[in-house]
């Protein structure tokens, strides 16, 4: 990446005149507050609309974050608006513009149209930006990548009207960063001079971007041989001194990664805790883990590491913020600046960090900015028309409200589609594996992590593309791996980390679900040939009991083919032994497309055939006190329809103010 300065030559008299009228620079002791505003993990949620349920959803969307941005700009005179990636993928709108009716070179994405209108000052890149390949990413970001296998255009395409920075992903061909590694912005600010009088000045703000190196596994088919990632710390240690040398007075690190206190490794998924230890960072913007930071009440392991102040928003002394996902929050860091006579210096101790929610304390939501909906009206309507395309029928409701306790209504058909696809491919193309049993795992992708409306829920009756997208949320590719019995058990043991360890002797209520373990990592089998129990009284790694196939115990050396996705097969989620080396088939088709084809073939789903094969159950144990979990209120009838007669609703409001109900699970003998 080349950095160029341009010198504008003007007549000498004009230069002297300009010098005579130009204000002097700030004096020592001048003060200013620079307020950094962050969005992250917008996931193409431009509007407050759920394309899977075909209904408005006021709890999300950049159109409401826009209102918070406007309010912040009115409150704070000096603001800088930055985005932390995972911006372009995540809704049917994103899929439509990437896969169904791909945007042309001269057309920006809907999300970028909205961001341009809001006047973003900069942004970085998340892992999901790579889901559709480097060619598409280069096009929609207006970039020209120096990598093999991508179209080299003479002129860049339409993209965001703000700089995209990313320092730790480089071309495998020449080692140069894919995007600008950093950009130094000259920010005009209002200041207070040492005499107490207001003035104007320029603060040179350097922004640098980082993304998770896990992209190399998750999007291997697009990235292998074309790019490589470099370590969090190593990249920062290289570029931050260079930024300072080039005049950056304030350095903001935009890091698409959460906090992990494990020993440092350059390729670790979440390296922001280590990144914050590199000298020279004045503010740290986080993303990727979909959490809200600061949060004094959080029990998240990353928020309780040494050096992390989860109340004041500090990571190893660096002011740090993370505003959740989907535009639900706006991150705010107020940096206190003081001029020392040579440059502006940030006072980390005096910084104020907060997030602001689009939901008010009374649980109503701020009004959307109407200009955003008007901007993307055509794209929004085209997406709705597309997702209404019919694909089949179902005679039962398919939901994830009780997936954590055994309802497979929204999972079994995904496993059936994946297993059928892999089984047919193996028989036709991989005769050496034809005698092996083909299993499939999938997970409940929507289990309330983003709020009480964040559950898969497909009504009985006609099914359309939006329902298939509700059942399979992500644009993963279907992969098949070969594992032995020991590996299969280890896989299920890792998935059982979804649950807290229950002490049968405790009389106080105990939480069943480990909130720090994402629902999308709760892989499960839904095969009538497989049986196993999960004993939640045991520690993680010792919970799977009685694993059997066709009535016989699974032997450690017994071999299986398991259908899954590229994320899992290549190491996503940290499942033992899954690092890409066990993959025997990487399908050119994505999991959702496989599901849609299966639905079209089957035509009509029934609960008996497609929604009731529970391979697993909880090991029976009598507990002295209640075991509780949370889900949407008023859904107990769905648990009964799924045969879960050991669940009851304790309270329609769990008291957290988030709209969830409190349910009790009976683990004792039934």
Secondary structure by P-SEA (a helix, b strand, c coil): cbbbbbbbbccaaaaaaaaaaccccccccbbbbbbbbbbccccccccccccccccccccccaaaaaaaaaaaaaaccbbbbbbbcccccccaaaaaaccccccccccccaaaaaaaaacccccccccccccccaaaaaaaaccccccccccccccccccccbbbbbccbbbccccccccccbbbbbbbbbbbccccccbbbbbbbbbbbbcccccccccccccccccccccaaaaaaacaaaaaaacccbbbbbccbbbbcccccccccccaaaaaacccccbbbbccccccccccccccccccccccccccccccccccccccccccbbbbbbbbbbbcccbbbbcccccccccccccccccccccccaaaaaaaaaaaaaaaaaaacccccccbbbbccccccccccccaaaaaaaaaaaaaaaaccccccccbbbbbbbccccccccccccccccccccccaaaaaaacccbbbbbbbbbcaaaaaaaaaaaacccccccccccccccccccccccccccccccccbbbbbcccccccccccccccccccccccbbbbbbbccccccccccccccccccccccccccaaaaaaaaaaaacccccccccccccccccbbbbcccccccccccaaaaaaaaccccccccccccccccbbbbbbbbcccc
